[in-house]
């Protein structure tokens, strides 16, 4: 074993793995048994702030277009909706990075908009324009026409999570995810991706009752969706408030926070031990707020210094992140330096190594492999 030193008091040991090819590197699993006698995945234990031997690692968008295997499959099945709503394809795509890199988390290949159709909001996804919703909501009557989540329309999600759980056999955490009410509402109200969010931000002032009604309905149904994912096999759930960072903090407190808390509270009532991560892109001004939502883990984007985030959030909240995705285009030495910097600043408890956003298109697969290799080699002293 060799050792590297980070910040004062932070010591990591590097395990020599030359005798074990990367494709068959085992996941460290010196796990304490749960109360049920089952072995808990490393990621789940880290999310709960338990003592672990190293930081678990997975990457947002770890399944996707940067992988040649995904691109080949996408040529055969060009519709994103088919790839993300057909059980066998979901499972195959979700497992592509598992087979290549052995991450500590296997996240279901899906989309945050997937449950909308089951709520009465049909949508399409254009490969160039992104999501498109023709029937945008702008009145209280339109909100009232929405219905409760029809889980019969989402059986492919449950089936895929069950299959993934069977496939990884506890060697990694199976991860589900949902979108926050605010983020989902931006699509439902704008009708597409937006840079300025003018329509929904105007509604905050001109029709607050409509927006509150929509957000309330979404919160209740997304809580149902999160519980469904857990019951189907998810070991942990990530809640993406992707566009929460577009709100000033005081407006986030009104239009996003209460509905995130509503989801977390409802999910925890049914599944109190399942970790929930909340992530908001551009959330540097929201960290303390995110940390007090009741989530177990706060995901950090790459614009926040990990040491600062730790100080601001305090020791009771676990963190996830936060490598700059662009560093994966750099040299192996630069990648290693960035990984060690994040690990040293995060400390040896309650940290899940990840990017500060998703893997970018064009990222070299060998760079992704290098991060996963490092995460397994750099163990806590």
N, C-alpha and C positions, 0 to 999 in steps of 0.2 A: 504493500500500500504506500502511495505517496500522498503528501498533504499539501493543500494550498491554504493560505490565510487571507481572509477578507478583511472586514472591519475588525477593530480590536474585539477580542473575545469570540470571533466567529472562525471556526476551524472546520474544514471539510477534508475528507480523505478521498483520494481518487483510486478507485478499484482498477487493477490491471485486467483488461479483457481481451488481450491479444489472442489468447487461446480459444476464445469463443466468438465465432463470426457474428457480425451485427444482426443478421437476419434471424438468428436463434438465441439472441441474448435473453436470458430469463428476466422476468420482472421480480424485483426484490419483494418478498412477501413474508417477512418475519412478523406476521400479523397476530395481534391478540384476538382471540375468538370473541365473537359477540355473545350476548346473553343467550342467543338461540343456539350457540355452538358452531355457527357458520363463521368462516374466515372473512373478515371485512376487507374489501379492497383498500389498497394504500391511499388512494385519493380520498375515499370517504373518511378515513381516520384523520388525514391531514386537514380536511375541511372542518372537522369537529374540533380541531386544535389538539388532538392527541399526539403523544410522542411517536415519531416515525424515524426511520433510518435514513431517509433522504426525501427530497421534495418530489412528489409525483409530478408527471408532466403530460399534458395533452395540448392540442392547439385548436383554437377556433378555426373553422373551415379546413380542418386537417384532411377531410375528404373533398376533393374538388378538382378544378381544371389544371392545377399545376402538376397533377399526377398523370403519367402517360396511360395508366390503366383506366382512369376515369375518362380521359379523352377518347379512348378506343370504344368504351362502352357508350359514351354520348353520341358517337357517330352512328352506332346501331340503333340507339333510342334517342332521337334528337329532341323530343319533347321533355322539358324540365318537369312538367306536371306528371308525366308518366314515370320519370325516374324517381320522383319524390313521393309518389302515391301508389306505387306498385310494390307489394311486400318483398318479392324476391329481389327487385332492383335496389330497394332501400337497404336491404341486408347486405347485398353484394357491395354496394358503394361504401356503406358504413365500415365494412370490414377491410376495404382496400388498404387504408393506412395501418390498420391493426396487423395485417399480414406483412406489411413492408417495414414497420417501425416499432411495433409492440408498444404503443403509448399506454399510459396508465388510465386513460379514459377513452372509451369508444362512444362517441356521440352519434345519435341517430341522424341519418341524412334526411333532412326535412326542410321546412321553411316556416318562419313565424306566421305567415298568412295561411298556412294549411288549414287551421280550424274554421276559417271564416265562412267557407261554403256551408259547413255544418251549422252555422248560426243564421244563415239566410243572406249572406253577402257573397255572391259569386264573383270570382276574379279570374283573370288570365295573367300569365307571365310571358312577356315578350323578351326574347333573348337579348335584344338591343335596348329596349325602353324600360325593361323591368316590369313590376306589377302594374296592372291596369284594372281599375274597378269602374265599370260603367255607371252603376246605380249608386252614386255617392249619396251619403246621408247629410241632410241639411235641416231637417225639421223634427219636431218631437213625434209627429205621426209616423215618420219613417223609422225612428228608433223603436217605437212601439210595435212595428211590424216584424222586428227581429224576434227570433224564438230561442228557446233554450238549446244548448249544445246537443246535437244529435250524434251520440257516440257511435251509432250504427254506420255513420258515414266516415268514421275515422278508425275503423277496425284494422286497416292496414298499418296504422301507427302502433296499435297495441300488439299486433302479430309480429311486427318487425322488432319491437323492443323485447318481446319474449324470446324470439329467435336469437337475438344478439346476446341476451343473458345466458342462454344455453351454450352459445358458441364460445364465449370468453371464459366461462366456468370460474368466475371470481378472480381471474388473473388480471382483470382491469375493471374499473367501474363503468357500468353502462349509464350513459348520460342522456336524459331527456331535456327538452327546452321549450319555453313558451315566450311569447312576446308580451310586453307590458301593455296595459290598456292605452296609455298615451301614445305609444309607438304604433300600435294597431290602428288607433283612431286617426293618426295622421294619414294613413293610406285610405281609410274608409271615407274620410272627409275631403282630402285632396284628390283622391281618385288615382293617384300615381305617386311615384317618388318625387320629393320636392327638395329644393335648395333653400327656400325661404319660409315655407309653411305659412303663407299669408292667409289662406282660407281658414285653417283651424285656429290660428292666432287671432284672427278677426272674430271668430265665433266665441272665443273666450270672453270678449268684451260685449259683443252684440247679442249673443244667444247662449249665455252661460248655462241656462237650464237644459238646453239640448245637449250640450257637451257633457255636463254632469250625468245626465241620464244615460248617454252612450257609454261613458267610462264606467259607470256603475254596472251596467249590464255586462260589459266586457270583463270586468273584474270577476264577477261571479262565475261566468262561463269559463274563463281561463283558469280559475281555481279548480273547477271540475276537470278541465283538460289536464292540468298538472297532476291531480290525484289519479286520473286514468293512466297517465304515463307511469307513475310510480307503481300502481297496482299491476301494470303489465310487465314490469321488469326493470324500470329505471332505478338505479342506486342513488342518483342525485339529479337535481334539476337546476338548469340555469335560466334565469329570467332576464331577458334582453330588453332593457329600456333604451334601445339603440339611439333614439332621437331625444331622450331626456335631456341631454346636454345642450339642446337647442333652446331650453327654457332658462331664464334667469332663476337663481335659487329660490327667490320668494314665490315665483310662479310655479316652479316645480313642486314646492310645498303644497300648492293648491290643486294642481292639475295632474300630477303624477304620483307623488308620494302616497296619498291616502289609498289609492287603488292598488299600488304595489303592496302596501301593508295588508290590505284586505285579502289579496291572493295568498300572501305568506301565512297570515293567520289561519285562513281556511284550510290551507294545505297542511299546516302543522297540526291542526286539530285531528286530522285523519292519519297523518304520517309524521309524528313528532320527532323521530330520529333521523329522517332523511334530510341531508344537507341541501340548502338552497343557496345558490349564488346569484347575486344581482349585479348586472353589468350595464353601464351607460357610457357610450362613447362621448368623449369631450367632457368628462365628469369631474375635472379638477376642482371646480367650485362647489361640487356636491358631495365630496367624500364623507364628511361627517354625517350628512343627511342620509346617504346610502347606508352607512354603518349602523344607523339607528332604526332601520326599517324592520329589523327582526331577521334579516338574512344571516346565514351562517358565514358567508364569504362575500367579500366585495371584489369584483373584477376591476382591475386597473388598466387604463389605456397607457400607451407608451409616453404620453406627455407629462406624466407624473413621476417624480423621483420616488423610488420604492422606499427609501429611508424616510422621506417626508410623509409618505402615505402611512407608514407604520406608526409614526409619531401622532399623526392626526386621528387615526382610527383607534389606537390603543390596542392593548394585548388581547382583548376579549374577542376581537373580530379577526377571522382568517382572511387572507388576501390571495388573489390570483393574478398572475401576470409576471412582468409586463414588458417583455422584450419588444423593441421596435421591429415590426415585420420586415422593414427594409434591411435590417442587419443581416438577414438571411441571404442577401445578394452579395455580402462581403466575403472576405477570406475566412477559412476555418479558424485562424488565430483570432480574428476580430469577433467572430461568433462566440468563441470560447471565452474571450474577455467579457463580452456582454452578458453571457450566461452567469459567469462567476460574480459579476458585479451585482446582478439582481439577486442571486442566491445569498450573497454576503449581507446585503442590505435587508433582505426579507427575514433573516434569522432562521433558526432551526425548529420553529414551531408554527403551525398554521399557515403554510405557504404551499400553493399549487403553482408550479412553473408553467407559464403559458406566454403567448404573444399578447401584446396590448391591443391587438385586433386580429382579424383573420389572416390566414396565409394568402399572400398575394399571387395573382396569376403570373406565371413565369418564374416563380421561385424554384431554384434548383432542388430537386428531390434529395440530392446528397447533402444539402445544407439542412433540410428538415431532419434527415437521418442523423446528422452530426449533433443537433440539439438533443434529440432523444438519447443518443449514445452518452452524451455528457451527463444528462440527467440521471442515468443509471450508474455512471462511474463516480459522480461526486456525492459521496455519502457523508452524513454528519459524523463528526468524531465522537 
